[in-house]
Each structure stands twice: as structure tokens, then as C-alpha cells.
């Protein structure tokens, strides 16, 4: 058996996933199996939100052989990982970093006291991030995803994202070296929101079952192109063949009346993204 290729996924909630999700990390793992590529995911975390420290939180249908280790966290920004990536690389010694960061830096202005994050600022932080990883392992390899365009919001997020993605595509060939090559994973080629629909996501940003496949395909393309890992890019199923999340009306619904309010409780439904409660007034 060949030595496993060690990979660490570095990202935010787009990569960590939530309760009941498959995650794009799992879809990429499935692709590795189809391609007969032996990969070992490494990192300090195991689960989706909110069970990152253990293996819980995934869809009940995932293959029990899936190794879910990762270094992704809800709300994580690139500027935060600048100070974390070197010790993580030193500890887990990955051959590859699969990086998907940057949205939170621009969307929420994290760490910058409301100052506007322009593409060149984020690009400079990515260059520092790469240097810190190389400081721990000079021959580490990178696949870096660009930032997905989310459903339209007020403000300059669309323009900032476009600017950063353009600058990133221009910079990666300059940053790449013979001993530590870098390849771009172009999420924008398939994972994006249009003006009136966003089938790649369930909320305008985070991946739906379709989006999981699309993100994994972007990384599979980059791994084939830049590193000859795999031969056939990941295939995205037709919409009719996509897996569907289970859902049901919650059980054990109870209503308690106090002097001013109705308190309604029910049993948790695993993997629910939210609950809709309807009421009406009679009389």
C-alpha cells in the first residue's frame, strides 16, 4: 500500500459544516477513494458545528470509514489563522494545505475595527499565511480556494470579493515555488449565487448538498492540474440524484401558558437548520 498523502483542510464554516451535513470535505474524500488515492486528513478537529472536538455532527449516511480530521471553525478569518498555522503545520506535518478562507475577513470586517478590507489587504494576509506555513515546513504544498460570491447583500462585498479573487489568481503563480507549489481552486467557476437563485447554498452562502459537490470538484480540478493527484475530476450529480436531507415535524410538542406568553417546546430534530412556528388568533 502506498504511503498516504497527508492533507489538512483549513477554513471557516463553509468547510466545517453544520449538524447533519455531509460537507465538501467528505465529498472530496469520496473522490479520493474513487481515484484510488490514499489520503489521510489531519488536524485538531473532527466534527461539524457544534461538535468540532469529536466525530459527531455529520449526516447519518456518511461512510463510517471517513476520516474527518480538519482545521476549520465557524467564524474563522484568515487574519486569525496567520498566527495559528505555523504550530498546526509543525504538529500535524501535512503534505498539503487545502485552504478556503477570506469570506469572513471581508464580510464582517473581523479584526479590523470596522475598517474596510480591500482585496489587496486580504491578499497581503494570505501571503503572510503562506510564509508562516512554509516556516514550519518549507516543502509544503497548497491548494487555495478563492472566495465564493454569496447571495447579494447591500454594500461593496461583491466588488471586494471580485477584486480579491482577481488579485489572488494573479499572485499564486508568483508565490508558487518548485519546492512549495501552489494551485488555485476556482470556486467561482461553479459555486456562486445568481441574482434570483442560489442552488449551491441553503442560506445564500453555506453549501447545500449540491454546493458540497461543487466545492469538492473545484479542489479535485486543482489537485489534478497542479499535482497529478487523480485523473478524472469529481462528477457533480444531476439535481434529481442529489442526496436529500431528512426532515420531519418535531415530536413531543408542548405548550405552556403563563400570564403573558405561550412557551412552546419540542424534541430536537437532528440536522434541522431551523424551525418554522405558525400561530393564529381565534375569536
Secondary structure, 3 states (H helix, E strand, C coil): CCCCEEEEEEECHHHHCECCECCHHHHHHHHHHHCCCCEEECCCECCCECCCCCCCCECCCCCCCCCCCEEECCCCCHHHHCCCHHHHHHHHCCCEEEEECCHHHHHCCCCCCCCCCCHHHHHHHHHHHHHHHHHHCCCCEEEEECCCCCCCCCCCHHHHHHHHHHHHHHHHHHHCCCCCCEEEECHHHCCCCCCCCCCCECCCCCECHHHHHHHHHHHHHHHHHHHCCCCCCCCCCCHHHCCCCCCCCCCCCEEEECCCCEEEECCCCCCCCCCCCCCCCCC
